[in-house]
Amino acid sequence: MAAEGDYLFEMRGIIKAFAGVKALDGIDLKVRAGECVGLCGENGAGKSTLMKVLSGVYPHGSWEGEILWRGEPLRARSVRDSERAGIVIIHQELMLVPKLSVAENIFLGHELTRPGGRMDYDAMYAKASALLQELKLDDVNVALPVMNYGGGHQQLFEIAKALAKDAKLLILDEPTSSLTARETEVLLGIVEDLKHRGVACIYISHKLDEVERVCDTVSVIRDGKHIATRPMAELDTDAIIALMVGRKLESLFPKVEHAIGEVIFEARHVSCLDPVNPQRKRVDDVSFELRRGEILGIAGLVGAGRTELVSAIFGAYVGRSSAELVLEGKPLKVRSPGEAIRAGLCMVPEDRKRHGIVPMLGVGDNITLATLQHYARAGHIDRQRELQTVEAQIGQRKVKTASPALPIARLSGGNQQKAVLAKMLLANPKVLILDEPTRGVDIGAKAEIYRLIFELAAQGVSIILVSSELPEVLGLADRVLVMGEGRLRGNFPNQGLTQEQVLAAAIDAGPRAAA
Amino acid sequence: MQAQHIQQLFARYKILALLLAVAAIWIFFHIATEGAFVTPRNVSNLLRQMAITGMLACGMVFVIIAGEIDLSVGSLLGLLGGVVAVLTVNLQWSTPMAIAAVLALGVLIGLFNGVWVTRMRVPSFIVGLGGMLAFRGALLGVTHSSTISPVPDDLVYLGQGYVAPMLSSLLGMVIFAVLIALTVLRRRRRAALQLRQLPWWTDVLKLALIGAALAGFIVTLNRYGGVPLPVMILVALLAVFTYLGTQTVLGRHIYAVGGNLEATRLSGVNVARVKLVVFAIMGLMCAFAGIINTARLAAGSPSAGSNGELDAIAACFIGGASMRGGAGTVHGALIGALVMASLDNGMSMMDVDTYWQYIVKGTILVLAVWVDVLSGSQRD
């Protein structure tokens, strides 16, 4: 490890303005070789902008301040320049080409070649396998397309890609947002290994337990300003949160008592076939019931079939599926999301960008998309009445937007999610399915979404909550279903339930509760 | 900073930029033709020429906003125009009967295309390419590859007639009165619902500008016999399509489907039906354009509508529609059609060789979209 005070990388007084508005206002950030610095801040605090400055997306000269690399000024004009220096960023959204092979992705842009520009596949396969071995992935065929592997594997491929570029400074932006607990564990282990090998890391995450575990130092930014940099040893999760929000958060889970009524919804024998490989069942004969005002958590590892299960119930599963549904004692046939919504069964999908929002449409148009008929007579929209509803929803759900006509893509993730929730709430759901409702959402918006979930339950709405964050499931749900490999592996009342119990059921190692 | 400001201005007032481009083109041709371009007679001709591409562009812009494309419209225009000629000339149908039949046929063929795209899930590019060949073939079949004439006078009137100056002025005033009424009604409704109001002078300014443009348009055309009938039809279509696009559930769903198909489906919208309707409307517009085309030529021609799809598609993109779907406007597409028609008309007047005409039109299309990209509106 480098000597004290000997920084590999230093940012001094970075200021970046967009049309006169300062997104970054004097940020300092320092990293030593072999050190992991946690960068924390709410969504919109300026983390992404800062990362774009330091990785060369915003070229030298388009911002003020200076960047030192091994004590020398670094003037990166493009991502390629900064990568050549040894700075590699792994983005929150995976940047892999699905149809290219694992090895081709790992070496994309830096292909190993033979004379004449021919691809040296043998060398790439060998080196890719070696890299993946280091990451403890030994079940991967590097010649197969990336799309054959799940999100967890793909995240690790991204890291292999960074290692192939011989990264000295690795920036990880929310690397675990699509990983399961076990995959997260592997990733954190890898970050620790990298530190021992002298690689410096900047770790950006909302998941403070991860920051606490791998980071040596934590820098907090808020509203584009540098708030504090302290050794992790002097901090804990509550202290970091306090710095991030500038005030102490009492608790993210103000658990609200609510009455649970009679069985309102039943799903029986739900099965989904893999759309590509119909021999394989993604969901295999899952049955459950749901009571009025109940919050039902569905936990499981990525690939356990949770999203497929709820999509099939909502009529949105892409492949073939079968299910018997009963809503309020009457059998329900759902062939499309439209039918589901009209019956009172609504869903907020997992992938907000692809399935939740229409990016170019205004915030208001997105909010009323599912219920446009309510404001229309003979196909004519009463726009003023629509706008009245929209403004009421924006107020109630605390969607921060300059105007209801602003394209929704310009909003932060948390505000987009609140708008998507508003869209479905306008349809007056009896059963509301929330698939990863707080993914990529800042802490403030998270707390508001939790409050809303309890509020709805108290009003008698039944909620199905799919989440990969166990504390979220345990903090919100009245009952927890655990899925694994397409099957139901546990059905626990949430009384004294621990993360360990849920995880054990998900990986099929623990005792099964009676379904 | 300076460049950014200009960029924002362009993005915000894209229509203004387009109108400036049209003005520049007109001034250029006016000088190049020594004052023969911007005359009542030529403007009247120009707008009449533009009407057919404009009708196609009205339908096409919805197809493009919905994230699809339809390459068959030129051939379909020809086929439907041929059918109206065959019905009136060979089969002696009355003109209203023949028009009604062709409009219905247009909708049916549009639906047929739509079914291929939505139910059979063949990409619309391919369906259009197939239709382009097949409809042209059908046209050659029904006309036996020869020109069919003379079509009845009442049909010819649709393409070559004028709305009398008095009536034109009256219609212009009615349109203006309706616009004022709509504005007042909207302000009242917003006040009743306690929504924020725009300052009153913006509405007045907007109405004044529209009024001035309308007056100039009608006064000019009245000096050459009145508003050409196809142009009047196009103005009516502009009103109907703008209404469809901005005030109806269907319109909102078209933008949503093109903007994000999956999110729209998961919001409970029947996306297949939206696309089907869009293709049906496109078929209907082909029928309109085909009938007017036959009426203008006073004959059904086996080559009618060749390359019509390209002009219509180019008009939409010049008018700011997004290649990815989800964005575009009807008035933008019509201004795009005006740009294309102005180039055709001006270059013909200057006796520019045909080969140059193609090169110039192609270049303008690419440049127009490039400017759009620079203004940032084609980015996601």
Interface residues (C-beta under 8 A of the other chain):
Chain A: A19 F314 A316 S336 P337 G338 A340 I341 R342 M347 P349 R354 H355 G356 I357 V358 P359 M360 L361 D365 L369 A370 L372 Q373 A376 G379 H380 I381 R383 Q384 R385 L387 Q388 E391 A409 K423 A427
Chain B: Q4 Q8 R186 R189 R190 L193 Q194 L195 Q247 T248 V249 L250 R252 H253 Y255 A256 G259 N260 E262 A263 T264 R265 L266 S267 G268 V269 N270 S322 G326 A327 D380
